[in-house]
Amino acid sequence: MNIHEYQAKEIFRKAGIPIPPGDVAHTPAEAEALARKFGGTVVIKAQVHTGGRGKAGGVKLAKNPAEAKELASRILGMTIKDLVVQTVLVTPAAEIATEAYAGIIVDRASKRAVFMVSPAGGIDIEEVAEKTPDKIMRLPVDPRYGLLEFQALQMGLFLYKDAKQARAAAKILKQLYAAFTASGASLAEINPLVTTPAGEVVALDAKMVVDDNELDRLPEIAGLRDESAEAPSEVMARKANLTFIKLDGNVGCVVNGAGLAMATMDLVKYYGGEPANFLDIGGSSNPEKVVNALKIITSDPSVKAILFNIFGGITRTDDVANGIVTATKQNPLKVPIVIRLTGTNEEIAVKILSENGFTAMTDMDEAVQKAVQLATGGKAA
Amino acid sequence: MSIFIDKSTKLVIQGITGRDGSFHAKQMIEYGTSVVAGVTPGKGGQKFEGTLPIYDTVAQAVQATGANTSVIYVPPMYAADAMLEAADAGVALIVCITEGVPVLDMMRVYPYVKEKGARLIGPNCPGLITPGMSKVGIIPGRICTAGPVGLVSRSGTLTYEIVNQLTNAGIGQTTCVGIGGDPINGTNFIDCLAAFEADPHTKAVAMMGEIGGTDEQEAAAFVKAHMKKPVVGFIAGQTAPPGRRMGHAGAIISGSAGTAAEKIQAFEDAGIGVAKRPKDVVGLLRKHIS
């Protein structure tokens, strides 16, 4: 789960990390009022779940409240990588002497949380990593001991020559590690970590991604989810316990299992079509899940044909067949449907479907070809 | 022959009285797996289906029955503890089916299991099957048949799809292993490839990967350096959209976006035959085992 910068900052602040004040605005007038409250120059920052906000024009400096209002009215409502900005963070502009980077992420290869720090922070950190890898220090943390004092200081000294600043950074890294583990995060990042002309070390940005599997035991973190920042179809799918990602094509896919779902999308493309979505109905499907899946798929006007690809293991194919029958009785389909199912209770499923006027196929390739043909009006091979 | 499980496998089922645990316990017993015990804390002394003894702890089950393998069907928040308990009880092979285990839990489980000398498969995996001998997990038994191909996969139903096509084409399997797709898992591609290379009955290996991470690239390097047996591969997710990535750390840490194109290239560079469609795995393998 992604959380917003202002939410991550609040978590970091509670962990003790020095972060300048700031507050969120949903309207230009609110932004103006906040600029007046803080006084001086403020930064207006778009709150959306994506990187590259600055380069997209979603981060601006405002010298006075009137300008804050004007800039907020431009940023609110703008679209950054398909996401509409609905909230801005208003924060006093900081004076910056140096910019560093500090991040911690779960690393699949070492099976540990790994710190990465660099004295060359800012928006081009990925380029730094690629071109001058020696400017990045990596440090895997043993989960049994946590981040040790000397390790934190090693990183602090890698960032800053000044011993006082190095110690301040070490303290921040320990606090960052504590926030990371307590929040069930898979990523926590400060970019930039700056020094001010007065020599203080301060975090100016905050990012955090939370492991979805943690949300059941961390209700406070789960409460940070901002549904208005997510695609409505994806919110609906999550509530129905389905995994759904909207794509640009016209073949709506309903599949059980992520690997088979991806392989099905690939096959749609292989036979000359374009998948409209990724949709995984999961392992133990019941008819209700199928009904919800069909609702989501048919609400997308670009879908010209629907393809079911079900390999019944735990999933009972008769459950899927019943779901299709129920859903299409409630909302008759306006586009053709191709159903491929095989595995557990296949005979019962085929019987249910044929009694209700559907044809079931057993071969994956044939079904995909047929769905592509129907979606493209018979033009593709 | 086979890897990891065979006729000598003696299985204890953790979470045997739960909905999934009891359903799959019956399936495994029916398949012929030597299931020797179940574990559900608080239900020690009872019998599953009137015959199979249930114990409160894995240690008791191991002591009483000599179980050497465990399969875990407990809810995600308790799965980490179940894995630790099995490792502590001296179980040599631990298979965790549970989906949704927090990755920070797995970070603690992995080194502990390693220290105890146990092998962990999963979590979030379908388990494994040695056709005709033993099934540990949830892979449907009837789609498998004994034969010369070793299969390892990150996915569940895609594995079934390919195993089914192999069986229909008359190509049997030594062992099929689903290693799971979680960021931190106990057994990776390389562990399985090395085991298949050492297994005298495995003549060729099929490896099903997917997008994300660099496991497939590392596996390809292993194949190139250490394997004499032919390997055939498939990568799912060629049409998947690039992730809505947050932050920079993901790209920096692996130096790779984990795309299908990268992985296919790595396979080809290592001399691994790459199937364009799942069904092409059958044709590629046939060349090596006839």
Interface residues (C-beta under 8 A of the other chain):
Chain A: N2 H49 T50 G51 K81 Y101 G103 I104 I105 V106 D107 R108 A109 K111 R112 A113 V114 M116 I125 E126 A129 E130 I136 R138 D142 P143 R144 T181 G184 S186 L187 E189 N191 K207 V209 D211 N213 E214 D216 R217 I245 L247 V255 N256 G257 A258 G259 L260 M262 A263 M265 D266 L267 V268 K269 Y270 P275 F278 G283 S284 F311 G312 G313 I314 T315 T342 G343 T344 M364 D365
Chain B: D20 P76 M77 E99 G100 V101 P102 V103 L104 M106 M107 R108 Y110 P111 P126 I138 I139 P140 I143 S153 R154 S155 G156 T157 L158 T159 Y160 E161 N164 G181 P183 I184 M208 E210 I211 G213 T214 D215 E218 F234 A236 G237 Q238 T239 A240 P241 R244 R245 M246 G247 H248 A249 G250 A251 I252 I253 S254 G255 K276 R277 P278 K279
